[in-house]
Amino acid sequence: YRWVSERYPLINRKIGRDGYATPAIDNLYLDMNGIIHNCARPGADSRLHPSGHAPTLSEEDMFLAVFRYIEQLFALVKPRKLLFMAVDG
């Protein structure tokens, strides 16, 4: 994504929120590695334990966070034909 975005900056546009219209999108391709990584750890706003370490999430909470994030993306983009989720490693 970064490589493409740096070379073709006009492909990026804000959609769906703050009055921006969502264009018709046929296919949504997700690189799940970044989604899983961000959902597998508590957010920056999480309270720290007395030990100074961020609280850990249960496996169930991680899966629920991933599902919620995908549902938010799907509701925002509304792909008409395909949702492709790529997971590797």
Secondary structure as the mmCIF struct_conf table of DSSP 4:
data_model
#
loop_
_struct_conf.conf_type_id
_struct_conf.id
_struct_conf.beg_label_comp_id
_struct_conf.beg_label_asym_id
_struct_conf.beg_label_seq_id
_struct_conf.end_label_comp_id
_struct_conf.end_label_asym_id
_struct_conf.end_label_seq_id
HELX_RH_AL_P HELX_RH_AL_P1 ARG A 2 ARG A 7
HELX_RH_3T_P HELX_RH_3T_P1 PRO A 9 ILE A 11
BEND BEND1 GLY A 16 ARG A 17
TURN_TY1_P TURN_TY1_P1 ASP A 18 GLY A 19
HELX_LH_PP_P HELX_LH_PP_P1 TYR A 20 ALA A 24
BEND BEND2 ASP A 26 ASP A 26
STRN STRN1 ASN A 27 ASP A 31
HELX_RH_AL_P HELX_RH_AL_P2 MET A 32 CYS A 39
BEND BEND3 ALA A 40 ARG A 41
TURN_TY1_P TURN_TY1_P2 ALA A 44 ASP A 45
BEND BEND4 SER A 46 SER A 46
HELX_LH_PP_P HELX_LH_PP_P2 ARG A 47 HIS A 49
TURN_TY1_P TURN_TY1_P3 PRO A 50 SER A 51
BEND BEND5 GLY A 52 HIS A 53
HELX_LH_PP_P HELX_LH_PP_P3 ALA A 54 SER A 58
HELX_RH_AL_P HELX_RH_AL_P3 GLU A 59 VAL A 77
BEND BEND6 ARG A 80 LYS A 81
STRN STRN2 LEU A 82 ALA A 86
#
